[in-house]
Amino acid sequence: MKCNNEAVELMHKYLDGDITKEQEQTLSQHLESCDACQRHFHELKRTITFIQSAEQIKAPANFTATVMEKLPTEKKRIKYTR
Amino acid sequence: MDEMIRERIKQVKKGDQSAFEDVVSFFQNKIYQHCYRMLGNAHEAEDIAQEAFIRAYVNIHSFDDRRKFSTWLYRIATNLTIDRIRKRKPDHYLDAEVKGTEGLNMYSQLADNGRLPEEEVEGLELQRYIQQEIIQLPPKYRSIIMLRYIEEFSLQEISEILDIPLGTVKTRIHRGREALRKKLRHV
């Protein structure tokens, strides 16, 4: 198996849950014998963990109230739909 | 929660504007966060997130009740952020792909204020650093990475939100993961 094409392709299939049983076996066998791919796979999984640990961002305090104020008035909307 | 949203949408469709308040309140942090990560600044994020809810309200009759409301709402928000990014003049050329780089663009070639990643980590919290790296991904990868790993949509849902084929979503998520892997491997 060519490391930089096939193995990496299988890693991404694995991460997307698209991998077949046979492909998964091929991948794990390859990982056992190839340090570079093992590192690559580890880095990919770590990257995902990093993304998921990104800071949670909250909307400004008055967000909902501001949106509600900015909505077109009901009268106007009725006029449009009729 | 899905049931509550479905109920509120029905009421809004019947003309009850006040029912929309629960919808905004429920999705505000998610949509604001999505806009913030797409745009990279609080002012624009607030502006675009508000606009997304207003458009959802105005166009509520075109929402098909059999579908997931969140998917529809994210689609509106994502389209608005992408429009805004396109309208930013200085970024316009930055977004153009460089010949022969397969989806990488000028962003990936610019040094980040000339500082090395290692120095960045020392000065900023890790979370902020990661956020910064995500923001530097080209928008077409960034939106997918965020929808998948922060908002936790399935690849099929992402294909609906962005209105692109599933195969394209997969290609882009692979490239996005690889780009971030290269940026974050030394962290």
Interface residues (C-beta under 8 A of the other chain):
Chain A: V8 H12 L15 D16 D18 H40 E43 L44 R46 T47 I48 F50 I51 Q52 S53 A54 E55 Q56 I57 K58 A59 P60 F63 T64 T66 V67 M68 K70 L71 P72 E74 R77 I78 T81
Chain B: G15 Q17 F20 E21 V24 S25 Q28 N29 I31 Y32 Q33 Y36 R37 A42 E46 A49 Q50 F53 I54 Y57 V58 H61 E125 L126 Q127 R128 I130 Q131 I134 I145 Y149 I150 L155 K170 I173 H174 R177 E178 L180 R181 L184 R185 V187
